[in-house]
Protein backbone atom coordinates (compact mmCIF):
# COMPACT_ATOMS: atom_id res chain seq x y z
CA UNK A 1 0.00 0.00 0.00
CA UNK A 2 1.18 3.50 -0.84
CA UNK A 3 3.08 4.97 2.08
CA UNK A 4 1.70 8.42 1.24
CA UNK A 5 -1.59 7.31 2.79
CA UNK A 6 -0.13 7.51 6.27
CA UNK A 7 1.07 10.62 8.11
CA UNK A 8 4.82 11.20 8.07
CA UNK A 9 4.86 14.05 10.58
CA UNK A 10 2.70 15.65 13.23
CA UNK A 11 0.23 18.24 11.90
CA UNK A 12 0.03 21.66 13.51
CA UNK A 13 -2.96 20.69 15.70
CA UNK A 14 -1.15 17.62 17.04
CA UNK A 15 2.00 19.65 17.69
CA UNK A 16 -0.03 22.17 19.70
CA UNK A 17 -1.63 19.33 21.67
CA UNK A 18 1.76 17.83 22.46
CA UNK A 19 3.07 21.26 23.51
CA UNK A 20 0.09 21.75 25.86
CA UNK A 21 0.62 18.31 27.38
CA UNK A 22 4.31 19.01 27.87
CA UNK A 23 3.54 22.31 29.62
CA UNK A 24 0.92 20.72 31.90
CA UNK A 25 3.08 17.73 32.81
CA UNK A 26 6.09 19.96 33.27
CA UNK A 27 4.24 22.13 35.79
CA UNK A 28 2.71 19.08 37.48
CA UNK A 29 6.10 17.41 37.85
CA UNK A 30 7.89 20.60 38.92
CA UNK A 31 5.47 21.76 41.63
CA UNK A 32 2.33 19.67 42.17
CA UNK A 33 4.08 16.30 42.41
CA UNK A 34 6.28 17.37 45.31
CA UNK A 35 3.46 19.18 47.13
CA UNK A 36 1.25 16.09 46.87
CA UNK A 37 3.93 13.91 48.45
CA UNK A 38 4.46 16.45 51.23
CA UNK A 39 0.73 16.29 51.96
CA UNK A 40 0.82 12.51 52.33
CA UNK A 41 -0.76 11.64 48.97
CA UNK A 42 0.11 8.04 48.14
CA UNK A 43 2.92 7.70 45.61
CA UNK A 44 0.89 5.34 43.44
CA UNK A 45 -1.88 7.95 43.13
CA UNK A 46 0.58 10.64 42.08
CA UNK A 47 2.06 8.30 39.44
CA UNK A 48 -1.29 7.43 37.82
CA UNK A 49 -1.19 10.48 35.46
CA UNK A 50 2.12 9.24 34.02
CA UNK A 51 0.66 5.77 33.41
CA UNK A 52 -2.33 7.39 31.70
CA UNK A 53 0.05 9.47 29.58
CA UNK A 54 1.79 6.31 28.35
CA UNK A 55 -1.57 4.64 27.64
CA UNK A 56 -2.87 7.72 25.83
CA UNK A 57 0.32 7.91 23.74
CA UNK A 58 -0.11 4.28 22.65
CA UNK A 59 -3.68 4.90 21.47
CA UNK A 60 -2.55 8.13 19.81
CA UNK A 61 0.09 6.27 17.80
CA UNK A 62 -2.43 3.59 16.84
CA UNK A 63 -4.83 6.27 15.61
CA UNK A 64 -2.05 7.96 13.66
CA UNK A 65 -0.54 4.94 11.95
CA UNK A 66 -3.30 2.31 11.68
CA UNK A 67 -5.19 1.77 8.44
CA UNK A 68 -8.73 3.16 8.91
CA UNK A 69 -10.11 0.79 6.28
CA UNK A 70 -8.72 2.00 2.98
CA UNK A 71 -10.61 0.84 -0.10
CA UNK A 72 -8.29 -0.72 -2.69
CA UNK A 73 -8.70 -2.75 -5.85
CA UNK A 74 -7.68 -5.85 -3.89
CA UNK A 75 -10.31 -5.57 -1.14
CA UNK A 76 -12.97 -3.68 -3.08
CA UNK A 77 -15.08 -6.73 -3.96
CA UNK A 78 -15.10 -8.00 -0.39
CA UNK A 79 -15.97 -4.63 1.18
CA UNK A 80 -18.98 -4.24 -1.13
CA UNK A 81 -20.56 -7.19 0.72
CA UNK A 82 -20.08 -5.93 4.29
CA UNK A 83 -22.98 -3.45 4.52
CA UNK A 84 -26.33 -3.24 2.80
CA UNK A 85 -27.19 -0.02 0.96
CA UNK A 86 -29.95 1.93 2.68
CA UNK A 87 -30.79 3.76 -0.58
CA UNK A 88 -31.05 7.00 1.38
CA UNK A 89 -27.62 8.06 2.54
CA UNK A 90 -25.89 5.39 0.45
CA UNK A 91 -27.07 4.33 -2.98
CA UNK A 92 -25.85 1.33 -4.90
CA UNK A 93 -23.89 1.87 -8.09
CA UNK A 94 -22.23 5.19 -7.15
CA UNK A 95 -18.66 5.46 -8.40
CA UNK A 96 -15.90 7.39 -6.69
CA UNK A 97 -14.63 9.75 -9.41
CA UNK A 98 -11.15 9.86 -7.86
CA UNK A 99 -10.54 6.20 -6.98
CA UNK A 100 -12.61 4.92 -9.94
CA UNK A 101 -14.19 2.26 -7.74
CA UNK A 102 -17.81 1.60 -6.81
CA UNK A 103 -18.41 2.99 -3.33
CA UNK A 104 -19.44 0.43 -0.67
CA UNK A 105 -22.21 1.40 1.71
CA UNK A 106 -21.01 3.68 4.52
CA UNK A 107 -17.77 4.57 2.72
CA UNK A 108 -16.59 8.04 1.75
CA UNK A 109 -13.69 9.55 -0.15
CA UNK A 110 -11.43 11.70 2.03
CA UNK A 111 -10.03 14.57 0.00
CA UNK A 112 -7.27 15.17 2.58
CA UNK A 113 -5.95 11.59 2.46
CA UNK A 114 -7.04 11.05 -1.17
CA UNK A 115 -8.61 7.65 -0.52
CA UNK A 116 -11.97 6.00 0.09
CA UNK A 117 -12.45 4.72 3.64
CA UNK A 118 -14.78 1.95 4.79
CA UNK A 119 -17.36 3.08 7.38
CA UNK A 120 -15.90 6.60 7.19
CA UNK A 121 -16.40 8.68 10.34
CA UNK A 122 -14.27 11.79 9.88
CA UNK A 123 -10.76 13.00 9.18
CA UNK A 124 -9.19 13.80 12.55
CA UNK A 125 -6.71 16.69 12.50
CA UNK A 126 -5.41 15.65 15.94
CA UNK A 127 -4.01 12.38 14.61
CA UNK A 128 -3.67 13.45 10.95
CA UNK A 129 -5.54 10.33 9.84
CA UNK A 130 -9.01 9.24 8.87
CA UNK A 131 -11.20 7.51 11.43
CA UNK A 132 -12.92 4.52 9.85
CA UNK A 133 -13.97 0.93 10.38
CA UNK A 134 -10.55 -0.35 11.42
CA UNK A 135 -9.44 2.36 13.86
CA UNK A 136 -12.61 3.81 15.41
CA UNK A 137 -11.95 1.59 18.45
CA UNK A 138 -8.52 3.16 18.93
CA UNK A 139 -10.02 6.64 18.58
CA UNK A 140 -12.65 5.96 21.26
CA UNK A 141 -10.03 4.56 23.63
CA UNK A 142 -7.81 7.55 22.89
CA UNK A 143 -10.63 9.94 23.84
CA UNK A 144 -11.35 7.95 26.99
CA UNK A 145 -7.69 7.97 28.05
CA UNK A 146 -7.35 11.74 27.44
CA UNK A 147 -10.45 12.41 29.55
CA UNK A 148 -9.12 10.20 32.34
CA UNK A 149 -5.73 11.90 32.16
CA UNK A 150 -7.15 15.43 32.35
CA UNK A 151 -9.59 14.46 35.09
CA UNK A 152 -6.95 12.79 37.24
CA UNK A 153 -4.55 15.71 36.90
CA UNK A 154 -7.33 18.14 37.83
CA UNK A 155 -8.32 16.08 40.89
CA UNK A 156 -4.75 15.82 42.17
CA UNK A 157 -4.13 19.53 41.62
CA UNK A 158 -7.41 20.55 43.32
CA UNK A 159 -6.67 18.20 46.23
CA UNK A 160 -3.22 19.72 46.63
CA UNK A 161 -4.62 23.28 46.71
CA UNK A 162 -7.36 22.23 49.13
CA UNK A 163 -4.86 20.74 51.58
CA UNK A 164 -2.60 23.77 51.18
CA UNK A 165 -5.50 25.97 52.33
CA UNK A 166 -6.27 23.66 55.26
CA UNK A 167 -2.67 23.57 56.42
CA UNK A 168 -2.26 27.32 56.16
CA UNK A 169 -5.29 27.94 58.39
CA UNK A 170 -6.64 30.56 56.00
CA UNK A 171 -10.27 29.71 56.75
CA UNK A 172 -9.76 30.71 60.39
CA UNK A 173 -7.91 33.98 59.70
CA UNK A 174 -9.30 37.52 59.65
CA UNK A 175 -8.37 40.68 57.79
CA UNK A 176 -9.12 44.41 58.00
CA UNK A 177 -11.23 45.75 55.15
CA UNK A 178 -11.13 49.29 53.65
CA UNK A 179 -13.54 50.55 56.30
CA UNK A 180 -11.27 49.26 59.05
CA UNK A 181 -13.64 46.45 59.99
CA UNK A 182 -12.38 42.99 60.85
CA UNK A 183 -13.67 40.39 58.40
CA UNK A 184 -13.29 36.63 58.35
CA UNK A 185 -11.56 35.17 55.32
CA UNK A 186 -14.13 33.92 52.83
CA UNK A 187 -13.95 32.00 49.59
CA UNK A 188 -13.03 35.11 47.59
CA UNK A 189 -10.10 35.85 49.89
CA UNK A 190 -8.91 32.24 49.68
CA UNK A 191 -9.05 32.26 45.86
CA UNK A 192 -7.12 35.54 45.72
CA UNK A 193 -4.52 34.07 48.07
CA UNK A 194 -4.15 30.98 45.88
CA UNK A 195 -3.72 33.14 42.79
CA UNK A 196 -0.99 35.10 44.53
CA UNK A 197 0.76 32.05 46.01
CA UNK A 198 0.34 29.42 43.26
CA UNK A 199 -0.44 31.37 40.06
CA UNK A 200 0.80 28.76 37.58
CA UNK A 201 -0.92 25.89 39.41
CA UNK A 202 -4.26 27.74 39.56
CA UNK A 203 -4.13 28.60 35.85
CA UNK A 204 -3.22 24.99 35.07
CA UNK A 205 -6.20 23.75 37.10
CA UNK A 206 -8.56 26.07 35.23
CA UNK A 207 -7.17 24.87 31.91
CA UNK A 208 -7.53 21.22 32.93
CA UNK A 209 -11.14 21.68 34.04
CA UNK A 210 -12.02 23.43 30.77
CA UNK A 211 -10.33 20.73 28.66
CA UNK A 212 -11.88 17.94 30.71
CA UNK A 213 -15.47 19.08 30.19
CA UNK A 214 -14.81 19.89 26.53
CA UNK A 215 -13.42 16.41 25.90
CA UNK A 216 -16.13 14.70 27.94
CA UNK A 217 -18.79 16.31 25.76
CA UNK A 218 -16.96 15.33 22.56
CA UNK A 219 -16.37 11.79 23.84
CA UNK A 220 -20.01 11.35 24.86
CA UNK A 221 -21.08 12.30 21.34
CA UNK A 222 -18.79 9.69 19.78
CA UNK A 223 -19.75 6.98 22.26
CA UNK A 224 -23.41 7.75 21.52
CA UNK A 225 -22.70 7.28 17.82
CA UNK A 226 -20.99 3.96 18.59
CA UNK A 227 -23.98 2.80 20.66
CA UNK A 228 -26.47 3.51 17.87
CA UNK A 229 -24.10 2.36 15.08
CA UNK A 230 -23.71 5.67 13.30
CA UNK A 231 -20.73 7.64 12.14
CA UNK A 232 -20.16 11.39 12.28
CA UNK A 233 -20.51 11.46 8.50
CA UNK A 234 -23.88 9.70 8.68
CA UNK A 235 -25.07 11.86 11.57
CA UNK A 236 -24.47 15.06 9.61
CA UNK A 237 -25.88 13.66 6.38
CA UNK A 238 -28.95 12.31 8.19
CA UNK A 239 -30.13 15.83 9.02
CA UNK A 240 -31.44 16.18 5.48
CA UNK A 241 -33.11 12.77 5.37
CA UNK A 242 -36.31 11.87 7.14
CA UNK A 243 -38.15 8.57 7.10
CA UNK A 244 -39.93 8.28 3.73
CA UNK A 245 -42.51 6.07 5.44
CA UNK A 246 -43.56 9.10 7.49
CA UNK A 247 -42.85 11.72 4.83
CA UNK A 248 -43.44 10.09 1.40
CA UNK A 249 -42.60 13.18 -0.62
CA UNK A 250 -39.57 12.61 -2.80
CA UNK A 251 -39.64 8.81 -3.25
CA UNK A 252 -42.40 6.20 -2.94
CA UNK A 253 -40.22 3.39 -1.59
CA UNK A 254 -39.39 3.13 2.10
CA UNK A 255 -37.32 0.81 4.24
CA UNK A 256 -39.52 0.35 7.30
CA UNK A 257 -36.43 -0.78 9.25
CA UNK A 258 -35.03 2.75 8.92
CA UNK A 259 -34.99 4.55 12.26
CA UNK A 260 -34.56 8.33 11.85
CA UNK A 261 -32.98 8.58 15.32
CA UNK A 262 -30.78 5.50 15.52
CA UNK A 263 -30.24 4.97 11.81
CA UNK A 264 -30.51 2.12 9.35
CA UNK A 265 -27.60 0.09 10.74
CA UNK A 266 -28.70 -0.09 14.38
CA UNK A 267 -28.62 -3.70 15.65
CA UNK A 268 -28.83 -3.23 19.41
CA UNK A 269 -26.39 -1.47 21.72
CA UNK A 270 -24.15 -4.45 22.51
CA UNK A 271 -23.89 -5.59 18.90
CA UNK A 272 -23.22 -2.02 17.82
CA UNK A 273 -20.33 -1.72 20.26
CA UNK A 274 -19.06 -5.13 19.21
CA UNK A 275 -19.06 -3.97 15.60
CA UNK A 276 -16.88 -1.00 16.53
CA UNK A 277 -14.32 -2.99 18.51
CA UNK A 278 -14.44 -6.05 16.22
CA UNK A 279 -15.17 -4.65 12.75
CA UNK A 280 -17.33 -6.66 10.39
CA UNK A 281 -15.76 -8.58 7.54
CA UNK A 282 -17.50 -10.05 4.47
CA UNK A 283 -18.15 -13.36 6.26
CA UNK A 284 -20.02 -11.48 9.00
CA UNK A 285 -22.27 -9.65 6.56
CA UNK A 286 -24.76 -7.48 8.40
CA UNK A 287 -28.42 -8.48 8.14
CA UNK A 288 -31.00 -5.76 8.63
C-alpha angles and dihedrals in degrees: 000000000000110000090215088077092073128065116261097189141017114275120230093263092053091047090053090049092051090048091052091049091049091051093048095046091044092055092042092052094042099049117357097050094058094042091052092053091048089054092054098256108160114258092231091057092051091050095052093087090058091051089050090050091056091047092048091049091053092053090044091056091047090052091048100047107026121101108252092206106291115200112231136168089256097055099027096098093049095047091053087067099051100079133028118235112249091202089224110070093009124037126191119247098031113142125211104235092208102043093032091222131120108259116242118223113281093016127122137184113245110213091198095055094029095226141099114250127204114239089000114206106170144305107263115213090195093066097023090231140097119261110224145139096307101045107029088100091057091048093052092048089047091054091047093050093048091051091049091048095050092043094050093048090049092049094049092047093048090047091051092051091046093054091044088058092047093049093047092054092226093147090062097046129098134210138194115248127211091275091054093251122139111242131184116240110262135186093280092054091048092051091049090050091051091050090052095044103036106019097156093045093050092049090047091052091051091050092049093050091050093048092045095056092041092053094042090057092047092046093049090054092053094044088051089053090050091050093053094037098244133130129220088250092054093044092056094042091048091066089078096045125074128179108284088208088066097032108031096180111117102025133022097214121083136182102221089200089067112111112196091206104040098025137230096292099054111129102165129298098271094046090046092054090045089054090055096049095036105032119215120257128196092270090057094052111177117247117205 
